[in-house]
Amino acid sequence: HDIDSNDVFPPAYAEVAAQMAQIKSTMKRHEQAMKNETDRKNDLITYLAHDLKTPLTSVIGYLDLLREASDMPAGQREKYIRITLDKALRLEELINEFFEITRYNLQQIVLEKEPLDISFMLMQLTDEFYPLLESHGNTVELKAEDDLSVFGDAMKLGRVFNNILKNAISYSYPNTPIKVHAGKREKDIFICFINQGKTIPAEKLNAIFEKFFRMDEARNTNTGGAGLGLAIAKEIVLLHGGTIEASSENEMTTFSVTLPIY
């Protein structure tokens, strides 16, 4: 507990005392990390509960207007229906965030590996993100070498790249390109996602892969999320024997993933 190890062990056991002190220090760091994670999770749930009220109030209000004004002009009725649908979809997003938090606590990531072509995966990914890129005014510049083969879980790695690209779009300046580069080195394959946006401060960059960490302190619909995407991405990459890192300077942010060559 709070007793110094040197007071517990006699001088002849100094080496044991030092080892116990190190174990105690490690345990305290783990306890503090778990407490910080729990605090972030509780704060996030509080924010989510608060955020649910705003779109729900709008949905109820507009539905009341539509019910009471039976002679409402068609154009105005269409406008109110569209707004109500947008707010309902936002409600769905927030509820999905709650489920994401719950699933993360219950799930254990298990890989189902097979030979994969990373170049083809990245081409598919950029095609799937076209509508979101278009709405943000962004484009993707994909440069991937041929024959980038890994032995991995297609669904899980797809989620990694999905989370990183979605994050890049959310924090990119409008009308800027997002560069995706992939190539082969002696022992691994690298995939880099580079976007232009506000430089991420060093203290946030160090915590970006922590569970329930959110880049934006003030929640909003553009960058909302459960703060799990990058944490899950890191776990999946590590399970594949790879690495994932982030750097940010001069308004350019880079996420780099490496995976062992198949």
Secondary structure by P-SEA (a helix, b strand, c coil): ccccccccccccaaaaaaaaaaaaaaaaaaaaaaaaaaaaaaaaaaaaaaaaaaaaaaaaaaaaaaaacccccaaaaaaaaaaaaaaaaaaaaaaaaaaaaaaaacbbbbbbcccccaaaaaaaaaaaaaaaaaaacccccccccccccccccaaaaaaaaaaaaaaaaaaccccbbbbbbbbccccbbbbbbbbbcccccaaaaaacccccccccccccccccccccaaaaaaaaaaaacccccccccccbbbbbbbbccc
